[in-house]
């Protein structure tokens, strides 16, 4: 019986190690993607404001129809910015959730390991 119990512990230990490695790899990839996304967002976040200022300068020089088209485009550009911001926030939440799940899984394995 003792040998079988040790075998179970070894299996649990191996599963724990593999699970932890997979979780850490996923966390690493998520964090890299988040860093890339935040960097890109930070580099380009002022573009919308600059474009809006440019639109305001041009508006008076354009026909009302062209000015409306430009304002519409500017409005859609703002929606793209909001979408990008939501993407960064979603990746941040995903990274946080992945860390949380990794820690919970680690604790469950350790709890099960020491119970058996």
N, C-alpha and C positions, 0 to 999 in steps of 0.2 A: 504494500500500500504506500509506503513512504516514497518508493521510486516513482510510482504513478503520480503522486502529489507533486514531486519535484518536476516531473515532465509537464504538468499543467502550468506550474509557475514559469517554466522556461518558455512555454508557448505564449503565455500572457506577457512575459517580458519581451519576447520577440515581436508580438503584435503591438505592444506599447511603443517599442523603438521604431517600428515601421510607420505606425500612425503618427508619431511625433515628427519623424523625418518628413513625411508627406505634408503635414500641417505647416511645418517650418518652411518647406519649399514653397508652398502656396502663399504663405505670409510674405515671404521674401519677394515673390513675383508681384503680389498686390502692392507692396510698399514701393517697389521700383516703378510700377505703373502710376501709382499715386504721385510719387515724386516727379515723374516726367510730366504728368498732367498738370500738377500745380505749377511747375516751372513754365510750361507753355502758357498756362492761363495768366500767370503773373506778368510774363513778358508781353502779352497782348491785351491785357485788361484796359489799358489807356487808349487803345485804338478807337473804341466806340466813342469815347468822349471827344477825341480829336476829330473824328469824323462828324460828330454832331456839331462841333464848332465850325467845321468847314461847311457843312450844310447851311448853317445860319448865315455865314458870309455869302454863300452863293445864292441863297433864296431870293434876295432882293434883286439880283442880276438876271434871274430867270423868269420866263413866262409863268403865270400862275399854274398852268398845267404841268410844266416841267418841275416847278417847285414842289407841287403835290406829289409827283412821282418820286422825287428825291426824298421828301419827308416820309413817304411810305417805305422806301428802301431803308431809310435810317431807323424807322420803327422795327422793321424786320431784323435789322442788324442788332438792335437791342435785345430782341428775342433770342438771337443766337448767343449773345453774351450770357443771358439768364440760363440758357440751356447748358452752356459750358460751366457756369458756376454750379448748377445742379449736378453736373457730371463729377466735378471735383468733390462736392459734398457726398455724393453717392459712393465714390471710391473711398473717401475717408471713413464713411460708415461701414463699408465692406471690410476695410482693414481692421477697424475696431471689432466688428463682429467675428472676424477670423481669429483675432487674438483671444477673444473671449471663449470661443468654441475650443481653440487649442488648449487653453488653460483648463476648461471644464473636462475635456477628454483626458488630459493628463491626470487630473485629480480622480476621475472615475477609474482609470486603469490602476492607479496607485491604491485606491480604496479596495478595488476588487482583488488586486494582487495580495494585499495584506490580510484580506478576509479569508482567502482560501488557504 
